[in-house]
Amino acid sequence: METWFYEVVSIEGDYANLKRTDIESDDLKLVARALLPAEICEGCKLKYELMQYEVI
């Protein structure tokens, strides 16, 4: 089981741009907001584990 950590960089309509924080990377991941917790905001920290995102 792998765990990844992200920060919400921006929210654009039905999508959010996430940046990995557990590794060095400038790449952004575009994720549908339907897959993310409803309470996300820009700057929120997320944990991705077992195919689910969770605010930390």
PyMOL Python script that loads the backbone (N, CA, C, O; Angstrom):
from pymol import cmd

cmd.read_pdbstr("""\
ATOM      1  N   MET A   1       0.845  -1.164   0.000  1.00  0.00           N
ATOM      2  CA  MET A   1       0.000   0.000   0.000  1.00  0.00           C
ATOM      3  C   MET A   1       0.899   1.239   0.000  1.00  0.00           C
ATOM      4  O   MET A   1       1.795   1.372   0.834  1.00  0.00           O
ATOM      5  N   GLU A   2       0.647   2.124  -0.934  1.00  0.00           N
ATOM      6  CA  GLU A   2       1.420   3.357  -1.021  1.00  0.00           C
ATOM      7  C   GLU A   2       0.579   4.533  -0.565  1.00  0.00           C
ATOM      8  O   GLU A   2      -0.644   4.539  -0.705  1.00  0.00           O
ATOM      9  N   THR A   3       1.256   5.521  -0.019  1.00  0.00           N
ATOM     10  CA  THR A   3       0.611   6.746   0.430  1.00  0.00           C
ATOM     11  C   THR A   3       1.321   7.917  -0.208  1.00  0.00           C
ATOM     12  O   THR A   3       2.551   7.978  -0.204  1.00  0.00           O
ATOM     13  N   TRP A   4       0.553   8.858  -0.763  1.00  0.00           N
ATOM     14  CA  TRP A   4       1.106  10.060  -1.364  1.00  0.00           C
ATOM     15  C   TRP A   4       0.508  11.275  -0.676  1.00  0.00           C
ATOM     16  O   TRP A   4      -0.621  11.230  -0.186  1.00  0.00           O
ATOM     17  N   PHE A   5       1.266  12.355  -0.641  1.00  0.00           N
ATOM     18  CA  PHE A   5       0.799  13.595  -0.035  1.00  0.00           C
ATOM     19  C   PHE A   5       0.795  14.700  -1.072  1.00  0.00           C
ATOM     20  O   PHE A   5       1.718  14.815  -1.879  1.00  0.00           O
ATOM     21  N   TYR A   6      -0.256  15.517  -1.044  1.00  0.00           N
ATOM     22  CA  TYR A   6      -0.449  16.576  -2.022  1.00  0.00           C
ATOM     23  C   TYR A   6      -0.834  17.874  -1.339  1.00  0.00           C
ATOM     24  O   TYR A   6      -1.281  17.889  -0.192  1.00  0.00           O
ATOM     25  N   GLU A   7      -0.651  18.963  -2.071  1.00  0.00           N
ATOM     26  CA  GLU A   7      -1.182  20.266  -1.681  1.00  0.00           C
ATOM     27  C   GLU A   7      -2.066  20.748  -2.817  1.00  0.00           C
ATOM     28  O   GLU A   7      -1.708  20.607  -3.986  1.00  0.00           O
ATOM     29  N   VAL A   8      -3.227  21.319  -2.480  1.00  0.00           N
ATOM     30  CA  VAL A   8      -4.118  21.866  -3.492  1.00  0.00           C
ATOM     31  C   VAL A   8      -3.532  23.214  -3.929  1.00  0.00           C
ATOM     32  O   VAL A   8      -3.483  24.161  -3.145  1.00  0.00           O
ATOM     33  N   VAL A   9      -3.091  23.289  -5.184  1.00  0.00           N
ATOM     34  CA  VAL A   9      -2.476  24.508  -5.710  1.00  0.00           C
ATOM     35  C   VAL A   9      -3.543  25.472  -6.209  1.00  0.00           C
ATOM     36  O   VAL A   9      -3.477  26.672  -5.944  1.00  0.00           O
ATOM     37  N   SER A  10      -4.526  24.943  -6.934  1.00  0.00           N
ATOM     38  CA  SER A  10      -5.597  25.787  -7.449  1.00  0.00           C
ATOM     39  C   SER A  10      -6.842  24.947  -7.696  1.00  0.00           C
ATOM     40  O   SER A  10      -6.778  23.734  -7.893  1.00  0.00           O
ATOM     41  N   ILE A  11      -7.978  25.642  -7.679  1.00  0.00           N
ATOM     42  CA  ILE A  11      -9.259  25.008  -7.979  1.00  0.00           C
ATOM     43  C   ILE A  11      -9.857  25.766  -9.152  1.00  0.00           C
ATOM     44  O   ILE A  11     -10.023  26.985  -9.105  1.00  0.00           O
ATOM     45  N   GLU A  12     -10.178  25.022 -10.204  1.00  0.00           N
ATOM     46  CA  GLU A  12     -10.704  25.624 -11.427  1.00  0.00           C
ATOM     47  C   GLU A  12     -11.975  24.879 -11.823  1.00  0.00           C
ATOM     48  O   GLU A  12     -11.921  23.850 -12.495  1.00  0.00           O
ATOM     49  N   GLY A  13     -13.110  25.408 -11.401  1.00  0.00           N
ATOM     50  CA  GLY A  13     -14.380  24.765 -11.739  1.00  0.00           C
ATOM     51  C   GLY A  13     -14.508  23.402 -11.099  1.00  0.00           C
ATOM     52  O   GLY A  13     -14.464  23.280  -9.875  1.00  0.00           O
ATOM     53  N   ASP A  14     -14.666  22.376 -11.916  1.00  0.00           N
ATOM     54  CA  ASP A  14     -14.853  21.009 -11.428  1.00  0.00           C
ATOM     55  C   ASP A  14     -13.550  20.260 -11.219  1.00  0.00           C
ATOM     56  O   ASP A  14     -13.571  19.054 -10.970  1.00  0.00           O
ATOM     57  N   TYR A  15     -12.420  20.940 -11.313  1.00  0.00           N
ATOM     58  CA  TYR A  15     -11.117  20.292 -11.197  1.00  0.00           C
ATOM     59  C   TYR A  15     -10.216  21.033 -10.227  1.00  0.00           C
ATOM     60  O   TYR A  15     -10.379  22.232  -9.999  1.00  0.00           O
ATOM     61  N   ALA A  16      -9.267  20.307  -9.662  1.00  0.00           N
ATOM     62  CA  ALA A  16      -8.265  20.903  -8.786  1.00  0.00           C
ATOM     63  C   ALA A  16      -6.884  20.460  -9.251  1.00  0.00           C
ATOM     64  O   ALA A  16      -6.704  19.323  -9.687  1.00  0.00           O
ATOM     65  N   ASN A  17      -5.922  21.350  -9.156  1.00  0.00           N
ATOM     66  CA  ASN A  17      -4.530  21.033  -9.456  1.00  0.00           C
ATOM     67  C   ASN A  17      -3.825  20.699  -8.158  1.00  0.00           C
ATOM     68  O   ASN A  17      -3.805  21.498  -7.222  1.00  0.00           O
ATOM     69  N   LEU A  18      -3.239  19.497  -8.110  1.00  0.00           N
ATOM     70  CA  LEU A  18      -2.547  19.031  -6.916  1.00  0.00           C
ATOM     71  C   LEU A  18      -1.055  18.907  -7.194  1.00  0.00           C
ATOM     72  O   LEU A  18      -0.641  18.522  -8.287  1.00  0.00           O
ATOM     73  N   LYS A  19      -0.253  19.242  -6.181  1.00  0.00           N
ATOM     74  CA  LYS A  19       1.205  19.123  -6.286  1.00  0.00           C
ATOM     75  C   LYS A  19       1.682  18.160  -5.214  1.00  0.00           C
ATOM     76  O   LYS A  19       1.307  18.290  -4.049  1.00  0.00           O
ATOM     77  N   ARG A  20       2.513  17.189  -5.603  1.00  0.00           N
ATOM     78  CA  ARG A  20       3.080  16.241  -4.637  1.00  0.00           C
ATOM     79  C   ARG A  20       3.975  16.988  -3.669  1.00  0.00           C
ATOM     80  O   ARG A  20       4.752  17.852  -4.072  1.00  0.00           O
ATOM     81  N   THR A  21       3.866  16.657  -2.401  1.00  0.00           N
ATOM     82  CA  THR A  21       4.708  17.296  -1.395  1.00  0.00           C
ATOM     83  C   THR A  21       5.664  16.308  -0.732  1.00  0.00           C
ATOM     84  O   THR A  21       6.562  16.718   0.004  1.00  0.00           O
ATOM     85  N   ASP A  22       5.481  15.014  -0.984  1.00  0.00           N
ATOM     86  CA  ASP A  22       6.349  14.020  -0.364  1.00  0.00           C
ATOM     87  C   ASP A  22       7.585  13.715  -1.200  1.00  0.00           C
ATOM     88  O   ASP A  22       8.483  13.003  -0.749  1.00  0.00           O
ATOM     89  N   ILE A  23       7.634  14.255  -2.426  1.00  0.00           N
ATOM     90  CA  ILE A  23       8.813  14.116  -3.290  1.00  0.00           C
ATOM     91  C   ILE A  23       9.070  15.465  -3.963  1.00  0.00           C
ATOM     92  O   ILE A  23       8.193  16.329  -3.988  1.00  0.00           O
ATOM     93  N   GLU A  24      10.253  15.637  -4.498  1.00  0.00           N
ATOM     94  CA  GLU A  24      10.573  16.843  -5.262  1.00  0.00           C
ATOM     95  C   GLU A  24       9.964  16.717  -6.649  1.00  0.00           C
ATOM     96  O   GLU A  24      10.378  15.871  -7.441  1.00  0.00           O
ATOM     97  N   SER A  25       8.984  17.557  -6.939  1.00  0.00           N
ATOM     98  CA  SER A  25       8.350  17.532  -8.251  1.00  0.00           C
ATOM     99  C   SER A  25       7.632  18.849  -8.484  1.00  0.00           C
ATOM    100  O   SER A  25       6.979  19.377  -7.584  1.00  0.00           O
ATOM    101  N   ASP A  26       7.753  19.375  -9.688  1.00  0.00           N
ATOM    102  CA  ASP A  26       7.029  20.586 -10.067  1.00  0.00           C
ATOM    103  C   ASP A  26       5.781  20.250 -10.875  1.00  0.00           C
ATOM    104  O   ASP A  26       5.032  21.146 -11.264  1.00  0.00           O
ATOM    105  N   ASP A  27       5.554  18.968 -11.129  1.00  0.00           N
ATOM    106  CA  ASP A  27       4.401  18.543 -11.914  1.00  0.00           C
ATOM    107  C   ASP A  27       3.119  18.706 -11.105  1.00  0.00           C
ATOM    108  O   ASP A  27       3.097  18.502  -9.891  1.00  0.00           O
ATOM    109  N   LEU A  28       2.054  19.080 -11.811  1.00  0.00           N
ATOM    110  CA  LEU A  28       0.745  19.186 -11.193  1.00  0.00           C
ATOM    111  C   LEU A  28      -0.139  18.056 -11.698  1.00  0.00           C
ATOM    112  O   LEU A  28      -0.023  17.629 -12.847  1.00  0.00           O
ATOM    113  N   LYS A  29      -1.012  17.582 -10.839  1.00  0.00           N
ATOM    114  CA  LYS A  29      -1.947  16.518 -11.184  1.00  0.00           C
ATOM    115  C   LYS A  29      -3.341  17.131 -11.200  1.00  0.00           C
ATOM    116  O   LYS A  29      -3.771  17.712 -10.204  1.00  0.00           O
ATOM    117  N   LEU A  30      -4.041  17.011 -12.302  1.00  0.00           N
ATOM    118  CA  LEU A  30      -5.396  17.520 -12.447  1.00  0.00           C
ATOM    119  C   LEU A  30      -6.373  16.435 -11.991  1.00  0.00           C
ATOM    120  O   LEU A  30      -6.395  15.340 -12.553  1.00  0.00           O
ATOM    121  N   VAL A  31      -7.177  16.741 -10.976  1.00  0.00           N
ATOM    122  CA  VAL A  31      -8.093  15.758 -10.385  1.00  0.00           C
ATOM    123  C   VAL A  31      -9.499  16.339 -10.346  1.00  0.00           C
ATOM    124  O   VAL A  31      -9.684  17.500  -9.979  1.00  0.00           O
ATOM    125  N   ALA A  32     -10.475  15.547 -10.717  1.00  0.00           N
ATOM    126  CA  ALA A  32     -11.878  15.972 -10.648  1.00  0.00           C
ATOM    127  C   ALA A  32     -12.262  16.199  -9.193  1.00  0.00           C
ATOM    128  O   ALA A  32     -11.932  15.389  -8.327  1.00  0.00           O
ATOM    129  N   ARG A  33     -12.954  17.292  -8.925  1.00  0.00           N
ATOM    130  CA  ARG A  33     -13.352  17.611  -7.551  1.00  0.00           C
ATOM    131  C   ARG A  33     -14.289  16.569  -6.967  1.00  0.00           C
ATOM    132  O   ARG A  33     -14.372  16.429  -5.747  1.00  0.00           O
ATOM    133  N   ALA A  34     -14.991  15.842  -7.810  1.00  0.00           N
ATOM    134  CA  ALA A  34     -15.884  14.783  -7.327  1.00  0.00           C
ATOM    135  C   ALA A  34     -15.110  13.688  -6.595  1.00  0.00           C
ATOM    136  O   ALA A  34     -15.683  12.965  -5.780  1.00  0.00           O
ATOM    137  N   LEU A  35     -13.815  13.559  -6.880  1.00  0.00           N
ATOM    138  CA  LEU A  35     -12.982  12.546  -6.226  1.00  0.00           C
ATOM    139  C   LEU A  35     -12.333  13.057  -4.949  1.00  0.00           C
ATOM    140  O   LEU A  35     -11.709  12.288  -4.217  1.00  0.00           O
ATOM    141  N   LEU A  36     -12.475  14.344  -4.678  1.00  0.00           N
ATOM    142  CA  LEU A  36     -11.817  14.980  -3.537  1.00  0.00           C
ATOM    143  C   LEU A  36     -12.828  15.290  -2.440  1.00  0.00           C
ATOM    144  O   LEU A  36     -14.024  15.388  -2.712  1.00  0.00           O
ATOM    145  N   PRO A  37     -12.358  15.447  -1.195  1.00  0.00           N
ATOM    146  CA  PRO A  37     -13.279  15.840  -0.122  1.00  0.00           C
ATOM    147  C   PRO A  37     -13.940  17.179  -0.437  1.00  0.00           C
ATOM    148  O   PRO A  37     -13.312  18.052  -1.036  1.00  0.00           O
ATOM    149  N   ALA A  38     -15.178  17.347  -0.048  1.00  0.00           N
ATOM    150  CA  ALA A  38     -15.951  18.553  -0.366  1.00  0.00           C
ATOM    151  C   ALA A  38     -15.346  19.810   0.254  1.00  0.00           C
ATOM    152  O   ALA A  38     -15.519  20.901  -0.290  1.00  0.00           O
ATOM    153  N   GLU A  39     -14.646  19.684   1.371  1.00  0.00           N
ATOM    154  CA  GLU A  39     -14.148  20.852   2.097  1.00  0.00           C
ATOM    155  C   GLU A  39     -12.779  21.354   1.634  1.00  0.00           C
ATOM    156  O   GLU A  39     -12.171  22.178   2.316  1.00  0.00           O
ATOM    157  N   ILE A  40     -12.284  20.877   0.494  1.00  0.00           N
ATOM    158  CA  ILE A  40     -10.959  21.327   0.055  1.00  0.00           C
ATOM    159  C   ILE A  40     -10.960  22.815  -0.286  1.00  0.00           C
ATOM    160  O   ILE A  40     -11.983  23.383  -0.669  1.00  0.00           O
ATOM    161  N   CYS A  41      -9.797  23.424  -0.139  1.00  0.00           N
ATOM    162  CA  CYS A  41      -9.578  24.816  -0.527  1.00  0.00           C
ATOM    163  C   CYS A  41      -8.124  24.927  -0.980  1.00  0.00           C
ATOM    164  O   CYS A  41      -7.316  24.034  -0.724  1.00  0.00           O
ATOM    165  N   GLU A  42      -7.801  26.018  -1.648  1.00  0.00           N
ATOM    166  CA  GLU A  42      -6.424  26.200  -2.089  1.00  0.00           C
ATOM    167  C   GLU A  42      -5.517  26.240  -0.873  1.00  0.00           C
ATOM    168  O   GLU A  42      -5.805  26.931   0.105  1.00  0.00           O
ATOM    169  N   GLY A  43      -4.426  25.499  -0.937  1.00  0.00           N
ATOM    170  CA  GLY A  43      -3.482  25.425   0.167  1.00  0.00           C
ATOM    171  C   GLY A  43      -3.714  24.246   1.100  1.00  0.00           C
ATOM    172  O   GLY A  43      -2.868  23.957   1.946  1.00  0.00           O
ATOM    173  N   CYS A  44      -4.860  23.552   0.959  1.00  0.00           N
ATOM    174  CA  CYS A  44      -5.147  22.383   1.793  1.00  0.00           C
ATOM    175  C   CYS A  44      -4.134  21.277   1.520  1.00  0.00           C
ATOM    176  O   CYS A  44      -3.639  21.128   0.402  1.00  0.00           O
ATOM    177  N   LYS A  45      -3.841  20.511   2.552  1.00  0.00           N
ATOM    178  CA  LYS A  45      -2.973  19.342   2.428  1.00  0.00           C
ATOM    179  C   LYS A  45      -3.841  18.103   2.352  1.00  0.00           C
ATOM    180  O   LYS A  45      -4.812  17.963   3.096  1.00  0.00           O
ATOM    181  N   LEU A  46      -3.484  17.198   1.441  1.00  0.00           N
ATOM    182  CA  LEU A  46      -4.243  15.970   1.246  1.00  0.00           C
ATOM    183  C   LEU A  46      -3.350  14.750   1.352  1.00  0.00           C
ATOM    184  O   LEU A  46      -2.160  14.801   1.042  1.00  0.00           O
ATOM    185  N   LYS A  47      -3.945  13.656   1.795  1.00  0.00           N
ATOM    186  CA  LYS A  47      -3.276  12.356   1.788  1.00  0.00           C
ATOM    187  C   LYS A  47      -4.066  11.467   0.837  1.00  0.00           C
ATOM    188  O   LYS A  47      -5.295  11.424   0.897  1.00  0.00           O
ATOM    189  N   TYR A  48      -3.354  10.752  -0.050  1.00  0.00           N
ATOM    190  CA  TYR A  48      -3.991   9.812  -0.977  1.00  0.00           C
ATOM    191  C   TYR A  48      -3.542   8.409  -0.587  1.00  0.00           C
ATOM    192  O   TYR A  48      -2.357   8.079  -0.627  1.00  0.00           O
ATOM    193  N   GLU A  49      -4.523   7.592  -0.209  1.00  0.00           N
ATOM    194  CA  GLU A  49      -4.225   6.238   0.221  1.00  0.00           C
ATOM    195  C   GLU A  49      -5.453   5.380  -0.052  1.00  0.00           C
ATOM    196  O   GLU A  49      -6.583   5.814   0.170  1.00  0.00           O
ATOM    197  N   LEU A  50      -5.232   4.184  -0.527  1.00  0.00           N
ATOM    198  CA  LEU A  50      -6.325   3.237  -0.832  1.00  0.00           C
ATOM    199  C   LEU A  50      -7.353   3.862  -1.763  1.00  0.00           C
ATOM    200  O   LEU A  50      -8.558   3.692  -1.573  1.00  0.00           O
ATOM    201  N   MET A  51      -6.871   4.589  -2.774  1.00  0.00           N
ATOM    202  CA  MET A  51      -7.685   5.214  -3.805  1.00  0.00           C
ATOM    203  C   MET A  51      -8.650   6.266  -3.258  1.00  0.00           C
ATOM    204  O   MET A  51      -9.697   6.510  -3.859  1.00  0.00           O
ATOM    205  N   GLN A  52      -8.312   6.893  -2.123  1.00  0.00           N
ATOM    206  CA  GLN A  52      -9.144   7.941  -1.550  1.00  0.00           C
ATOM    207  C   GLN A  52      -8.276   9.100  -1.103  1.00  0.00           C
ATOM    208  O   GLN A  52      -7.152   8.909  -0.637  1.00  0.00           O
ATOM    209  N   TYR A  53      -8.810  10.307  -1.250  1.00  0.00           N
ATOM    210  CA  TYR A  53      -8.152  11.519  -0.779  1.00  0.00           C
ATOM    211  C   TYR A  53      -8.753  11.911   0.562  1.00  0.00           C
ATOM    212  O   TYR A  53      -9.959  11.790   0.778  1.00  0.00           O
ATOM    213  N   GLU A  54      -7.886  12.386   1.464  1.00  0.00           N
ATOM    214  CA  GLU A  54      -8.332  12.794   2.795  1.00  0.00           C
ATOM    215  C   GLU A  54      -7.609  14.071   3.180  1.00  0.00           C
ATOM    216  O   GLU A  54      -6.399  14.173   2.980  1.00  0.00           O
ATOM    217  N   VAL A  55      -8.323  15.053   3.731  1.00  0.00           N
ATOM    218  CA  VAL A  55      -7.712  16.296   4.192  1.00  0.00           C
ATOM    219  C   VAL A  55      -6.930  16.003   5.466  1.00  0.00           C
ATOM    220  O   VAL A  55      -7.423  15.323   6.366  1.00  0.00           O
ATOM    221  N   ILE A  56      -5.704  16.524   5.534  1.00  0.00           N
ATOM    222  CA  ILE A  56      -4.897  16.331   6.759  1.00  0.00           C
ATOM    223  C   ILE A  56      -4.552  17.666   7.371  1.00  0.00           C
ATOM    224  O   ILE A  56      -3.881  17.717   8.402  1.00  0.00           O
TER     225      ILE A  56
END
""", "prot")
cmd.dss("prot")
cmd.show_as("cartoon", "prot")
cmd.util.cbc("prot")
cmd.orient("prot")
